[in-house]
Amino acid sequence: MAVLQFVVYDILGEASLLIGLMAMVGLLIQRKPAEKVIAGTIKTIVGFLIFGIGSSAAQGALNGFQSLFVTAFGLEGVTPISEAITAQAQTLFPMVIALIMVGGFVCNLIIAKLTKFKYIFLTGGHSLFLSALLAILLKALGLSDVAAILTGSVIHGFAAALYPAIAQKSMNAVTGTDEIAIGHYCTLAYAFSGWLGSKVGDPEDSTEKIKLPGWLSMFKDYIVSVSLSIGVIYYIAAAVAGREAVEAISGGTHWLIFPLMQTLTFTGGLYVIITGVRLFLGEIVPAFVGISEKFIPGAKPALDCPVVFPYAPTATVLGFISAYAAGLICMFIMAALHTVVMIPVAIPFFFIGATAGVFGNARGGWKGCVLGAFVTGVLISVGPAIIYPIMQSVGLNGTSFPETDFNLIGIFFNFIGKALGKW
């Protein structure tokens, strides 16, 4: 068990090492010189770590905003965030989660080898989240550990191979190639955002081509546009929360300075993300070609959502704002209806909303970006509320999974499981 935990949590669970290992294997298969293998592996890992550093900085700033928001508006409810619910689940079903993750990865490779769905899911964090969801779902239905592991592994493998295919048409529109896939379990939302964009807008009216008059042209600078747009949201929350509350959250930093520094930290984090993505993509894609040609011809790596940010930086900002606006509206509607209130957590709403914005923009310009991200915001607000009773049934409270793909799996297999149980 100790060896298995080492493989799952310390190797497969460490996304940078997993992707670096894939790059190294690909370069070795292509019989590259030793110096190229070493250099390519290191650059892949370092690029992914740079991406992680940027993500951590951005998430830290978003955590500060989340605290400000809850304090400002005084709403108590469920905060849907996968890291939190996964951490809780690991205290209940650690072995089941670990084995589902390993079994799911093996099933993913088998399915990619034997079927036309040739996608290899390389986002280790989301693989872990899906394993946690499946453990919760299957144990809630009363399955034994062995049955849960076997069933969960098969579902996990099919999800890893099938979901990226759903959004591949829009992913190709984003990247302009057919070399990589999206490996983030909000595929349904991203695909729908792209489709919706194609119906309401024109890709020629891209967010990246928006012509702003006069002084507004400064918003064409990514650093400036992100800082100003996110800064406005921060300062609104700070103004509503009040000076004492802000300084309590900030640890004594002046209440007018704290939002400013958090905003600039967030912007810097995004810039670092883009730098890291460009570095590791430059190495992993050519290396992956070697693996796919040797073992799984035509296979594509499914990578984490920030991989699309460099293609439309402005759309990432508009997508987040639009999705978060939808989350706020849903929150107030839920509060008015006296149902479970899903508080829009800034971190998933940024990464999911921004990605949906990029997909919508690729096929529908700025109209597709705004509308696609808004609908996505609704989906990741309502979905967690629907599956929340499943979390509660095994003693997990206060959080849920926001990802649309997880919500569909939870709703579908919970319904099937209960129907079979009654039968």
C-alpha positions in Angstrom: 0.0 0.0 0.0 2.9 2.4 0.8 4.4 1.8 -2.7 1.0 2.4 -4.3 0.5 5.6 -2.4 4.0 6.7 -3.5 3.2 6.0 -7.1 -0.3 7.7 -7.0 0.3 10.7 -4.8 4.0 11.4 -5.2 4.4 10.6 -9.0 1.1 10.4 -10.8 -0.4 13.0 -8.4 2.5 15.4 -9.2 1.5 16.7 -12.6 4.9 18.2 -13.4 6.7 14.9 -12.9 4.0 13.0 -14.9 4.3 15.3 -17.8 8.1 15.4 -17.6 8.1 11.6 -17.6 5.9 11.6 -20.7 8.3 14.0 -22.4 11.3 11.9 -21.5 9.8 8.7 -22.8 8.8 10.4 -26.0 12.3 11.8 -26.6 13.9 8.4 -25.8 11.5 6.6 -28.2 12.6 9.1 -30.9 16.2 8.2 -30.1 17.2 11.8 -29.4 20.7 12.4 -28.1 21.1 12.3 -24.4 21.6 16.0 -24.1 18.3 16.7 -25.9 16.5 14.2 -23.7 17.8 15.8 -20.5 17.2 19.3 -21.8 13.7 18.5 -23.0 12.7 16.7 -19.8 14.0 19.5 -17.6 12.3 22.3 -19.7 9.0 20.4 -19.6 9.1 20.0 -15.8 10.3 23.6 -15.2 7.7 25.0 -17.6 5.0 23.2 -15.8 6.3 24.3 -12.4 6.4 27.9 -13.6 2.8 27.4 -14.6 2.1 26.1 -11.1 3.9 29.0 -9.5 1.7 31.4 -11.4 -1.4 29.4 -10.5 -0.5 29.5 -6.8 0.0 33.3 -6.9 -3.3 33.8 -8.7 -5.1 31.5 -6.4 -3.7 33.2 -3.3 -5.0 36.5 -4.5 -8.4 35.0 -5.3 -8.6 33.5 -1.8 -8.2 37.0 -0.4 -11.1 38.1 -2.6 -13.2 35.2 -1.6 -12.8 36.1 2.1 -13.6 39.7 1.3 -16.7 38.7 -0.6 -18.1 36.5 2.2 -17.4 39.1 4.8 -18.9 41.9 2.6 -22.2 40.3 1.8 -22.6 38.1 4.9 -23.8 35.0 3.0 -23.3 31.5 4.4 -23.6 28.6 2.1 -21.7 25.9 0.2 -18.4 26.8 -1.5 -18.0 24.4 -4.5 -14.3 23.8 -4.8 -12.8 20.4 -5.8 -9.6 20.6 -3.7 -11.7 21.0 -0.6 -14.1 18.1 -1.2 -11.3 15.9 -2.4 -9.3 16.5 0.8 -12.4 15.6 2.9 -13.0 12.4 0.8 -9.4 11.3 1.2 -10.0 11.0 5.0 -12.8 8.5 4.3 -11.8 6.5 1.3 -8.0 6.9 0.7 -7.4 3.4 -0.7 -10.4 3.5 -3.0 -9.5 6.9 -4.4 -5.8 5.8 -5.0 -6.8 2.6 -6.8 -9.4 4.2 -8.9 -6.9 6.8 -10.1 -4.3 4.1 -11.0 -6.9 1.9 -12.6 -8.5 4.8 -14.4 -5.2 5.8 -16.0 -4.6 2.2 -17.2 -8.1 2.0 -18.6 -7.5 5.4 -20.4 -4.5 4.0 -22.1 -6.3 0.8 -23.1 -9.3 2.7 -24.5 -7.1 5.1 -26.4 -5.3 2.1 -27.9 -8.3 0.1 -28.9 -10.8 2.8 -29.9 -11.0 6.0 -32.0 -11.0 8.0 -28.8 -7.2 8.5 -28.7 -6.9 11.0 -25.9 -4.5 10.6 -23.0 -5.6 12.7 -20.0 -2.5 14.3 -18.4 -4.0 16.6 -15.8 -3.1 14.8 -12.6 -5.1 17.1 -10.3 -8.3 16.5 -12.2 -7.7 12.8 -12.4 -7.5 12.8 -8.6 -10.7 14.9 -8.3 -12.6 12.5 -10.5 -11.3 9.5 -8.5 -12.6 11.2 -5.3 -16.0 11.9 -6.9 -16.3 8.3 -8.0 -15.3 7.0 -4.6 -17.9 9.2 -2.9 -20.6 8.3 -5.5 -20.1 4.6 -5.5 -19.7 4.2 -1.7 -22.8 6.3 -1.3 -24.6 3.7 -3.4 -23.4 1.0 -1.0 -20.8 -0.7 -3.1 -18.0 -2.6 -1.5 -14.4 -1.3 -1.8 -13.5 -3.8 -4.5 -16.7 -3.1 -6.5 -16.2 0.6 -6.2 -12.6 0.4 -7.3 -13.3 -1.8 -10.4 -16.4 0.2 -11.4 -14.7 3.5 -10.7 -11.7 2.6 -12.7 -13.7 1.8 -15.8 -15.8 4.9 -15.5 -12.7 7.0 -14.9 -10.9 5.5 -18.0 -13.9 6.2 -20.3 -14.3 9.7 -19.0 -10.6 10.5 -19.6 -10.9 9.2 -23.2 -14.3 10.5 -24.1 -14.7 13.9 -22.5 -11.7 15.6 -24.4 -13.3 14.4 -27.7 -16.5 16.4 -26.9 -14.7 19.7 -27.0 -12.1 18.9 -29.7 -13.8 20.8 -32.5 -13.8 24.0 -30.4 -10.3 23.2 -29.1 -9.0 23.1 -32.7 -10.6 26.5 -33.3 -8.8 27.9 -30.2 -5.3 26.5 -31.0 -5.5 26.4 -34.8 -4.2 22.9 -34.8 -5.3 19.3 -33.9 -2.2 18.5 -31.8 -3.6 18.9 -28.2 -6.9 18.4 -26.4 -8.4 20.0 -23.3 -7.8 17.9 -20.2 -10.1 19.7 -17.7 -13.4 18.2 -16.6 -15.6 21.1 -17.6 -15.6 19.8 -21.2 -19.3 19.9 -21.6 -19.3 23.6 -20.7 -16.4 24.4 -23.0 -17.9 22.5 -25.9 -21.3 24.2 -25.3 -19.6 27.6 -25.0 -17.9 27.0 -28.4 -21.1 25.8 -30.0 -23.1 28.7 -28.6 -20.5 31.2 -29.8 -20.8 29.8 -33.3 -24.6 30.6 -33.2 -24.5 34.1 -31.8 -21.3 35.7 -33.1 -18.5 35.7 -35.6 -14.9 34.6 -34.8 -13.7 37.5 -36.8 -15.0 39.8 -34.0 -12.5 38.4 -31.6 -11.9 39.9 -28.2 -8.3 40.3 -29.2 -9.3 42.6 -32.1 -11.6 44.9 -30.1 -10.8 48.4 -31.1 -11.1 50.8 -28.1 -11.4 54.5 -28.6 -8.8 57.0 -27.3 -7.5 56.3 -23.8 -9.4 53.0 -23.7 -6.8 51.5 -26.0 -4.7 50.9 -22.9 -7.0 47.9 -22.3 -5.4 46.2 -25.2 -2.4 45.7 -22.9 -3.0 42.4 -21.2 -1.4 43.5 -17.9 -3.4 46.7 -17.8 -6.7 45.2 -18.7 -6.5 42.4 -16.1 -5.3 44.7 -13.4 -8.0 47.3 -13.9 -10.9 44.9 -14.4 -10.0 42.6 -11.4 -9.2 45.7 -9.3 -12.7 47.1 -9.7 -14.2 43.9 -8.4 -11.7 43.8 -5.5 -12.4 47.4 -4.4 -16.2 46.9 -4.5 -15.9 44.0 -2.2 -13.5 45.9 0.1 -15.8 48.9 0.2 -18.8 46.8 1.2 -16.8 44.8 3.8 -15.4 48.0 5.4 -12.0 49.0 6.7 -11.9 46.9 9.8 -12.9 43.7 8.1 -10.4 44.2 5.2 -7.5 44.9 7.6 -8.5 41.9 9.7 -8.4 39.7 6.6 -5.1 41.3 5.3 -3.3 40.9 8.7 -3.0 44.7 9.2 -2.3 45.9 5.6 -4.1 49.2 5.0 -7.5 48.5 3.6 -6.9 50.6 0.5 -3.6 49.0 -0.2 -4.6 45.3 0.3 -6.9 45.2 -2.8 -4.3 46.9 -4.9 -1.5 44.5 -4.0 -3.8 41.4 -4.4 -4.9 42.6 -7.8 -1.3 43.1 -9.0 -0.3 39.8 -7.5 -3.1 38.1 -9.4 -2.1 39.8 -12.7 1.5 38.7 -12.2 0.4 35.2 -11.5 -1.5 35.1 -14.8 1.5 36.4 -16.7 3.7 33.7 -15.1 1.1 31.0 -16.1 1.3 32.1 -19.7 5.1 32.0 -19.7 5.2 28.5 -18.2 2.6 27.1 -20.6 4.5 28.3 -23.6 7.7 26.7 -22.3 6.3 23.3 -21.5 4.1 23.1 -24.6 7.2 23.7 -26.7 8.7 20.5 -25.3 5.7 18.2 -24.5 4.0 18.3 -27.9 7.0 17.1 -30.0 7.8 14.5 -27.3 4.3 13.2 -27.2 4.4 12.6 -30.9 7.0 10.0 -30.3 4.9 8.1 -27.8 1.8 8.2 -29.9 3.5 7.0 -33.1 5.1 4.1 -31.2 2.3 2.8 -29.0 -0.9 4.7 -29.7 -0.8 6.2 -33.2 -2.8 9.4 -33.4 -3.1 9.9 -29.7 -3.4 13.4 -28.3 -2.3 14.8 -24.9 -5.3 16.3 -23.0 -3.8 19.2 -21.0 -5.0 21.5 -18.2 -7.2 24.5 -19.0 -4.6 27.3 -18.7 -3.0 25.9 -21.9 -5.6 27.9 -23.8 -5.0 31.3 -22.1 -2.2 32.5 -24.3 -4.4 32.2 -27.4 -6.9 34.9 -26.2 -5.7 36.7 -23.0 -8.5 39.3 -23.2 -11.1 36.6 -23.5 -9.8 35.1 -20.2 -10.6 38.3 -18.4 -14.0 38.8 -20.0 -14.8 35.1 -19.5 -14.1 35.3 -15.8 -16.1 38.4 -15.3 -19.1 37.1 -17.2 -19.1 33.7 -15.4 -18.7 35.3 -12.0 -21.6 37.6 -12.7 -23.7 34.5 -13.5 -22.6 32.9 -10.3 -23.6 36.0 -8.2 -27.0 36.0 -9.9 -27.5 32.3 -9.2 -26.4 32.8 -5.6 -29.0 35.5 -4.9 -31.7 33.5 -6.6 -30.9 30.5 -4.5 -30.9 32.7 -1.3 -34.3 34.1 -2.3 -35.7 30.6 -2.9 -34.3 29.3 0.4 -32.5 26.4 -1.3 -28.8 25.4 -0.8 -26.8 28.5 -1.6 -23.8 28.0 -3.8 -21.3 30.8 -3.1 -19.3 31.5 -6.2 -15.7 30.7 -5.3 -13.3 32.9 -7.3 -10.7 30.3 -8.1 -12.9 27.8 -10.1 -15.0 30.6 -11.5 -11.8 32.2 -12.9 -10.2 29.1 -14.4 -13.5 27.6 -15.7 -15.1 30.9 -16.8 -11.9 32.1 -18.4 -11.5 28.9 -20.4 -15.2 29.0 -21.5 -14.6 32.6 -22.6 -11.7 31.5 -24.8 -13.7 28.7 -26.3 -16.7 31.0 -27.0 -14.4 33.6 -28.5 -12.7 31.1 -30.8 -16.0 30.4 -32.6 -18.1 33.4 -31.9 -15.9 36.4 -31.1 -16.7 38.6 -28.1 -20.4 37.7 -28.1 -19.5 34.0 -27.9 -17.0 34.8 -25.1 -19.5 36.7 -22.9 -22.5 34.5 -23.5 -20.6 31.2 -23.4 -18.9 32.1 -20.1 -22.2 33.4 -18.6 -24.0 30.1 -19.3 -21.0 28.2 -17.9 -21.3 30.3 -14.7 -24.9 29.1 -14.4 -23.9 25.5 -15.0 -21.2 25.5 -12.4 -23.5 27.1 -9.9 -26.5 24.8 -10.4 -24.7 21.5 -10.9 -22.9 21.5 -7.5 -26.2 22.1 -5.8 -27.8 19.1 -7.5 -25.1 16.7 -6.5 -24.6 18.2 -3.0 -27.0 15.7 -1.3 -24.6 12.9 -2.5 -21.8 14.6 -0.7 -23.9 14.9 2.5 -25.0 11.2 2.3 -21.4 10.1 3.2 -20.9 12.9 5.8 -19.2 15.5 3.6 -20.6 19.0 4.1 -19.9 22.6 3.1 -18.4 22.0 -0.3 -19.1 20.2 -3.6 -17.6 19.7 -7.1 -18.2 22.6 -9.5 -17.1 20.8 -12.7 -19.9 20.1 -15.2 -18.4 16.8 -16.3 -18.3 15.6 -12.7 -21.9 16.8 -12.1 -23.2 14.8 -15.1 -21.4 11.7 -13.9 -22.8 12.1 -10.4 -26.4 12.7 -11.5 -26.4 9.9 -14.1 -24.8 7.2 -12.1 -26.6 8.1 -8.9 -29.9 7.8 -10.7 -28.8 4.5 -12.3 -27.5 3.1 -9.0 -30.6 4.0 -7.1 -32.8 2.5 -9.8 -30.9 -0.7 -9.8 -31.0 -0.8 -6.0 -34.8 -0.5 -6.0 -35.1 -3.1 -8.7 
